[in-house]
């Protein structure tokens, strides 16, 4: 079945008016309309398609759609076997096109478009193997999985061999961990009760509902107004109690010194971490913030801009 050929790439601009009620709002994105560029890979086997998406927040989704269409010429005509036999090469084909990489080799629009296409390819591969995607990945031979990853720009921190050794070692008790995850689920937190634009009444209602559903970890959007952050964090900490976990997220709002000062004033609410306190490209800035906040027991987390 890996011999199936991709014969068309379709993409849609799908948007939801979440800004009307401030769902998803934070210090930098005050009126987001949660949206996706939604990709479908059609194959010469009509019953087999791959579905992928990349997340956006409204205006600009049409630009990502255009980028997907531009990349589609690199995808149509390829068999799934061609792609999966050299997944790393396929990734580089999309992300390092000699002309399109000029407008964002591994950042911005081209990277978002690449993500949507790659997600659709992974989905197609999993469907062919008749497995959910997570199962395709955990069942995959470690060497094969490593071969799918582009290690360019990574080897100073993690070599292919080191990554392979980690996966091989993890295989030893994989079955028990898989059984545990299927039984207990994967640990997660909720942000849905603490978007920046929500009223205190909404915060209270949604936190209580989340607690009733069994949530124990809560992330709060901060960064627009310090006094408002103090009030909101105080309210949420009282609602969730001292034993549940609180995290805060500034969505890149501050410079380095401002981040340190601001978060220090929120330390009384015992946040586990501050996410994206400053520009995602400022690695040294993140290190400085981390060093300054460590004595307070507050960690620093990166976000989507680092993860992609």
Secondary structure by P-SEA (a helix, b strand, c coil): cccccccbbbbbbcccccccccccccccccccccccbbbbbbcccccbbbbbbbbbcccaaaaaaaaaaaaccccccccaaaaaacaaaaaaaaacccccccccccccaaaaaaaaaaaaaaaaaaaaacccaaaaaaaccaaaaaaacccccccccccaaaaaaaaaaaccaaaaaaaaaaaccccccccccccccccaaaaaaaaaaaaaacccbbbbbbcccaaaaaaaaaaaaaaacccbbbbbbccccccaaaaaaaaaaacccccccccccccccaaaaaaaaaaaaccccbbbbbcccccc
